[in-house]
Amino acid sequence: MTYRVKIRVFDGPFDLLLHLIKINEMDINDIPIAEITNQYLEYIQIMKDLDLDVAGEFLVMAATLINIKARSLLPSREDDSDEEEIDEILSAKELMRQLIEYRKFKELAENLRGREEQFSRMFFRTEVVPILPGLEREDEPLREDIKNLFSAFSRVLRFAEERGFHKVFEEEFSTEEKITQLLEILSRESSVDILNVFKQCRSKGEMFAYFLATLELCRLQKIRVVQSALFDSIYVSLAEEESPEVPEETGNSPAPTA
């Protein structure tokens, strides 16, 4: 139930009255304060279930209106007429100030509520942390290393399809195991052609394990990935080493431990 003000010069919701006062479309002196006070008290009595939010919003306004009404009912002496008139004007101005201030806070609350609803439907992209930050060398480091690693791995899979695997291996290959083996290989060699490592695998399962191990080491920044030019071999080396030289293509890289 919405509180409505019904007086001779206005009939509508209280918020609209505040708006008209704010834009100076209505003079506060033309508002019968006593009548509005009575209407508000009747409104409170009609509400069987008291809405604390509504009561809280109008508490200051009602107190001000009652104060002004009490002043108007008190008998006045002739010598106090000027002082009473001044007090009445000040009270009306104070009411207008409070009404406008109340309206400002209400509009601000509505604006914040709207922004909350708007942002609740928005999802922001989180900052992407580069996998290999701070690499500086003559060979261009992979800007899209994950994409290129996937491309290289796809070439190895095509090679595996052409060669074919005729033996069935019951053993399972874990990523953790291949991480250890790859780090052991890199500890012996300055850099290794990752394609040769993949090609030495005995099964697709082992290939996938090495590939996942390579991605995980990239994520942990334990290795660096370097490619001299587009479509060239992709070399990996330990990240702690400084500027490892890329070996010439010999086709012979240490085979991973099976």
C-alpha positions in Angstrom: 0.0 0.0 0.0 1.5 3.4 -1.1 0.9 6.5 1.0 -0.9 9.2 -1.0 -1.4 12.8 -0.1 -4.8 14.3 -0.8 -5.1 18.0 -0.4 -6.8 20.8 -2.3 -3.7 21.7 -4.4 -2.3 18.2 -4.8 -3.5 14.6 -5.1 -0.9 11.9 -5.6 2.0 9.9 -4.1 4.2 11.6 -1.6 7.2 11.1 -3.8 5.6 13.2 -6.5 4.9 15.9 -4.0 8.6 15.9 -3.1 9.5 16.1 -6.8 7.2 19.1 -7.4 8.7 20.9 -4.4 12.2 20.1 -5.6 11.7 21.6 -9.1 9.8 24.6 -7.5 6.5 23.7 -9.2 4.7 23.9 -5.9 5.2 26.4 -3.0 5.7 24.8 0.4 3.6 27.5 1.9 0.5 26.4 -0.1 0.6 22.9 1.5 -1.8 22.5 4.5 0.6 20.9 6.9 -2.1 19.9 9.5 -4.2 18.1 6.9 -1.2 16.2 5.6 -0.3 15.2 9.2 -3.8 13.9 9.8 -3.7 11.9 6.6 -0.4 10.4 7.5 -1.6 9.3 10.9 -4.7 7.8 9.4 -2.4 6.0 6.9 -0.3 4.5 9.8 -3.5 3.4 11.6 -4.9 1.7 8.5 -1.7 -0.4 8.1 -2.4 -3.4 10.2 1.1 -4.8 9.5 3.5 -2.0 10.0 6.1 -1.7 7.3 9.2 -0.6 9.1 10.8 0.7 5.9 7.8 2.9 5.1 7.6 4.1 8.7 11.3 4.9 8.8 11.2 6.9 5.6 8.4 9.1 6.9 9.5 9.4 10.5 11.5 12.6 10.2 8.9 14.1 8.0 6.0 13.2 10.3 7.9 14.6 13.3 8.5 17.9 11.5 4.8 18.1 10.4 3.6 17.5 14.0 5.9 20.1 15.3 4.6 22.7 12.9 1.0 21.7 13.6 1.6 22.0 17.4 3.0 25.5 16.8 0.0 26.5 14.8 -2.4 25.3 17.6 -0.7 27.2 20.4 -2.2 30.6 21.3 -0.1 33.5 20.3 0.2 36.9 21.9 0.0 40.0 19.7 3.6 41.0 20.6 4.8 37.6 19.5 3.1 37.7 16.1 6.2 38.7 14.3 8.3 36.1 16.0 5.6 33.4 15.4 5.5 34.4 11.7 9.3 34.1 11.4 9.3 30.7 13.2 6.6 29.5 10.8 8.6 30.6 7.8 11.7 28.9 9.2 9.8 25.7 9.9 8.4 25.6 6.4 11.9 26.1 4.9 13.2 23.4 7.2 10.5 21.0 6.0 11.3 21.8 2.4 15.0 21.2 3.0 14.3 17.9 4.7 11.8 16.8 1.9 14.4 17.6 -0.8 17.2 15.9 1.2 14.9 12.8 1.6 14.2 12.8 -2.1 18.0 13.0 -2.9 18.7 10.0 -0.7 15.8 8.0 -2.2 16.9 8.7 -5.7 20.5 7.7 -4.8 19.3 4.5 -3.3 17.2 3.7 -6.4 20.2 4.4 -8.6 22.5 2.2 -6.5 19.9 -0.6 -6.6 19.7 -0.3 -10.4 23.5 -0.5 -10.8 23.6 -3.5 -8.5 21.0 -5.3 -10.7 22.9 -4.3 -13.8 26.3 -5.5 -12.6 24.8 -8.7 -11.2 24.2 -9.7 -14.8 27.7 -8.9 -16.0 30.8 -11.1 -15.9 34.3 -9.6 -16.4 37.3 -11.3 -18.0 40.0 -11.9 -15.5 43.6 -10.8 -16.2 45.5 -13.4 -18.2 48.9 -14.1 -16.7 51.5 -14.8 -19.4 52.9 -18.3 -19.1 56.5 -17.4 -20.0 57.0 -13.7 -18.8 60.3 -11.9 -19.2 61.9 -14.1 -22.0 64.4 -12.1 -23.9 66.6 -13.8 -26.6 67.3 -13.6 -30.2 64.9 -16.5 -31.0 61.3 -15.2 -30.9 59.7 -16.8 -27.9 56.3 -18.4 -28.5 53.5 -15.8 -28.0 50.9 -18.5 -28.5 52.9 -21.4 -27.1 49.9 -23.4 -26.2 48.4 -23.1 -29.7 51.7 -24.1 -31.3 52.2 -27.0 -29.0 48.7 -28.3 -29.9 49.7 -27.9 -33.6 52.9 -29.8 -33.1 51.1 -32.5 -31.2 48.6 -32.8 -34.0 51.4 -33.4 -36.4 52.8 -36.1 -34.2 49.4 -37.8 -34.0 49.2 -37.8 -37.8 52.7 -39.3 -37.9 51.6 -42.0 -35.4 48.5 -42.8 -37.5 50.7 -43.3 -40.6 53.2 -45.4 -38.7 50.6 -47.3 -36.6 50.9 -48.9 -33.2 50.7 -52.7 -33.4 51.7 -53.5 -29.8 49.3 -53.2 -26.9 50.8 -51.9 -23.7 48.8 -52.5 -20.5 50.8 -50.0 -18.5 49.3 -46.6 -17.7 51.2 -43.4 -18.1 50.8 -40.6 -15.5 51.4 -37.0 -16.1 53.5 -36.7 -13.0 55.8 -39.5 -14.2 56.3 -37.9 -17.5 57.0 -34.5 -15.8 59.8 -36.2 -13.9 61.2 -37.9 -17.0 61.1 -34.7 -19.1 62.9 -32.8 -16.4 65.6 -35.5 -16.3 66.0 -35.2 -20.1 66.3 -31.4 -19.9 68.8 -31.7 -17.1 71.1 -33.6 -19.4 70.5 -31.6 -22.6 70.5 -27.8 -23.0 67.4 -28.0 -25.2 65.3 -30.7 -26.8 63.1 -30.9 -29.9 59.8 -31.7 -28.3 58.6 -33.4 -31.5 61.4 -35.9 -31.3 60.3 -36.6 -27.7 56.8 -37.3 -28.8 57.9 -39.5 -31.8 59.9 -41.8 -29.5 56.7 -42.7 -27.5 55.5 -46.3 -27.9 51.8 -45.5 -27.7 49.3 -42.7 -28.0 48.7 -42.9 -24.3 52.4 -42.1 -23.7 52.2 -39.3 -26.2 49.3 -37.7 -24.4 51.1 -38.1 -21.0 54.2 -36.3 -22.4 52.0 -33.6 -24.0 50.1 -32.9 -20.7 53.4 -32.9 -18.9 54.8 -30.3 -21.3 51.7 -28.1 -20.8 51.9 -28.4 -17.0 55.6 -27.4 -16.9 54.8 -24.4 -19.1 52.1 -23.4 -16.7 54.5 -23.7 -13.8 57.1 -21.8 -15.7 59.6 -24.6 -15.2 60.5 -24.7 -18.9 60.8 -22.3 -21.8 59.5 -22.9 -25.3 61.4 -21.4 -28.3 60.8 -21.5 -32.0 63.2 -19.7 -34.4 60.6 -19.2 -37.1 57.2 -20.2 -38.2 56.9 -24.0 -38.9 60.4 -24.6 -37.4 61.1 -27.2 -34.7 59.9 -26.3 -31.2 62.6 -26.6 -28.6 62.1 -26.7 -24.8 64.7 -26.1 -22.1 64.8 -25.5 -18.4 63.7 -22.0 -17.5 66.7 -21.5 -15.2 69.2 -21.7 -18.0 70.3 -18.5 -19.6 69.9 -18.3 -23.4 70.3 -22.0 -24.3 71.5 -22.4 -27.8 69.1 -24.1 -30.2 70.8 -27.2 -31.7 70.9 -27.8 -35.3 68.3 -30.3 -36.8 70.0 -33.6 -36.5 66.9 -35.8 -36.0 68.6 -37.4 -33.0 67.2 -36.4 -29.7 67.4 -38.4 -26.5 64.5 -40.8 -26.3 62.3 -40.6 -23.2 62.5 -43.3 -20.7 59.6 -45.7 -21.3 
